[in-house]
Amino acid sequence: MIRQHAGKIALTNLIVSLFATFFVIIKNYSIIAEKKKKAMDGESMGVPNRLISEKSPYLLQHAYNAVDWYPRGDEAFRMIRNV
């Protein structure tokens, strides 16, 4: 009985976590779509950083931040070694 209850709680937590992740992904895609629409309409969004060429929705949402971001990769590790 206790194992069944614990299993139901774990399954409920998993479902809630999956829904939360899904909504974050949808939100990120909508932010990206809005930014692309503004860019296509000719509205200035500033200068994009290195993340503009990434495929990840999470990285793309930060493509117009003023921070000089590096995506994970050889270039970022070279930069770290040279600092």
N, C-alpha and C positions, 0 to 999 in steps of 0.2 A: 504494500500500500504506500509506504513512504517512498520507495523507488519510483513508483508510478507518478506520485505527486512531484517529486524532484525532476523527473523527466518532462512533465508538463510545464513546469516552471522554466526549465532550460529551453524547451521548444518555444515557449512564449517570448523569452528573452531574445532568442535567435530571430524570430519573426519581427519583433520590434526593431532590432538592430538592422535587419535587412531593409525594412521600410524606411528607417532613418537614412541609411546609406543611399537608397533609391532617391529620396527627396533631395538630398544634397547634390547628387549627380544631376537631377533635373534642374535644380536651381543654378548650378554651374553652367549647364548648357544654355539656359535662358539668359544668363549674364553674357555669355559669349555671343549668342545670337543678337542680343541687343547692341553690343559693341560693334559687331560686324555690320548691322543695319545702319548704325550711326556713321560708320566709316564709309559705307556705300552711299549714304545720303550727303556725304561731303562734310559732315561735322568733324571738327578737329578733336582728336582724342589724345594728342600729344605724340611723342616719339615712342615707338615700341622698343622694348629691350630684347635680349637674346631669346626670351621665352616665346616670342611670336611665331617661331617656326616649329614649336613643339606640338604634339598631338594630344597630350593629356589635357582634359578640361580644367583640372586643377591648376596646371601651369599656365594655360592660356588666360585664365582669369586674372593673372598677375602680369600679363604681357605689357600692360601700359602703366605699371607702377614705376615710380621714379628710381627705385632701387635697381642697382646693376646686378640682377640675378644671373646665376649660371645654372643651367640644368645639370643633373648628375651626369658625369662623363669625363672623358680624358681632359678636355679643356679646363674643367673645374678643378680637377686634381693637379694639373700643371700649375694653375694659378695659386693653389694652396701651397704647393712646394716652393714657389718663388716668393712667397710673402715672408 
